[in-house]
Amino acid sequence: MTEVFSMIELTPVLNSKSQTPLYVQLYEYIKKEIKVGNISSGTKLPSKRKLASYLKLGQNTVEAAYHQLVAEGYIESVSRAGFFVCNVQQNVLYSEQDTIEHITKPDMKPEKVYQFDFNHIGVDVHHFPYAVYRKLINEIVQPENAPFLLIGHAQGELSLRTEIARYLYQSRGVRCSPEQILLGSGTQYLLTLLCQLVANKEFAMEDPGYHRVRVILERNGVSLTPIPLDENGIAVSHLEQSSADVVYVTPSHQFPCGMVMPISRRMQLLRWAAQKEGRYIIEDDYDSEFRYTGKPIPSLQGLDTEGKVIYISTFSKALMPSLRVSYMVLPMPLLERYRQSHALYTQTVSRLDQEILRKFMVNGYWDKHVNKMRILYRKKRDTLVSSLLRFFPENTEIIGQDSGLHILLRVNNGMSEEELLSSAAQKGIKVYPASIYYADQKSQRSSPMIVLGFATLTEEEIKAAIPLLYEAYFSTST
């Protein structure tokens, strides 16, 4: 035996009233677990004494079961080491005559590994402030900070909400008190909560729009109307013709098309909301930190004088997706409704993570990090766009390059979306479909687009990938 693995625990269901002896039941259980692959070869079994104690059996019962398994070649005894599963041909030995007839095994097929992945969800992990974050963690995880191990305020710690309110006012013109802010473990969670607060209302959202939001709304039983876009964002004239009372929009950087909603369209949208009691606008400001051209436009919430805008944003894009900290600014009527109906809800974000984030903001690390990443992502955006302009034909359309961490690319080479994805994959490049963001995915077939995220790639990787992508789409041998 050249390799020793940690010992496993066995939890068979044994029937002491059965006519089948207990040692036979244990033997059959272990044999089947080995045959279907739940106990892999080389695995160390519990000692006879430990297993007997754990299962409340006599040691002779376990010894008899092990002896039979050794005799049949399923396990072997190694001197002064214990019992180990032999290298038997698993799964093939399993037959329909066994008691367990249907074993569903997970799909173990490995995912294809790409040389270049234009993922639009991730961030640049190489420039994360590891040293600063480690320092803050060490400062906080101390005995004197034991209260952070306990459950905190349902809306999130007031100290962090105060910092968020300050930051939102200075950077986005959002006008709110810390009391109006509600933290949650991701935007999807907050939207689920919001569906409960504005129940029994018809929703509308941009088409195309973020497909995960569409799924969340639909799974919460929301009646959802897709509203088309024009060059300025959501077409309010179409919204006015619908029966929706709540609309979800991404005005600072429309997802996925990338346009920035001008002030005139924002005022038009606010007028729509003010025309009827109970109407609301959900403003998702998911990556407003990364605007590369033009002057920033105030948030819809900052322009709102009627309490009609529900502002949502996240730390995922600027800091790290795995942090799972998003926040929502509720108008006062919805805040009162939340406090009345959700008073028993507990906060879903760890107090430790909240305190780390608060210190990260208070000490100026957040502003410094955002500024650094904005410069870095602008360089990557410039590299991607310039590379596309250099290699791709003039009729190639680059869409949504002024903000955010992705662009859309309409290649105009006659390929279908499926062909665009597969041709890129043959060159070791992963690109992403844009059709999933449409309510009717078939509507984009005549003029398909792909999504190219650039945050996770280096400038050198982008420069190397684009010529390969050109070959995939325009090589005569393709």
Buried (B, 14 or more C-beta within 10 A) or exposed (E): EEEEEEBBEBEBEBEEEEEEEBBBBBBBBBBBBBBBBBBEBBBBBBBBEBBBEEBEBEBEBBBBBBBBBBEEEBBBEEEEEBBBBBEBEBEEBBEEEBEEEEEEEEEEEEEEEBEBBBBBEBBBEEEBBEEBBEBBBEEBEEEEEEEBEEEBBBBBBEBBBBBBBEBBEEBBBBBBEBBBBBBBBBBBBBBBBBBEBBEEBBBBBBBBBBBBBBEBBEEBEBEBBBBBBEEBBBBBEBBEEBEBBBBBBBBBBBBBBBBBBBEEBBEBBBEBBBEEEEBBBBBBBBBBBBBBEEEEBBBBBBBBEEBBBBBBBBBBBBBBEEBBBBBBBBBEEBBEBBEEEBEEBEBBBBBBBBBBBBBBBBEEBBBEBBEEBBEBBBEBBBBBBEBBEEBBEEEBEBBBBBBBBBBBBBBBBEBEBEBBBEBBBEBBBBBBBBBBBBBEBEBBEEEBBBBBBBBBBEBEBBBBBBEBBBBBBBEEEE
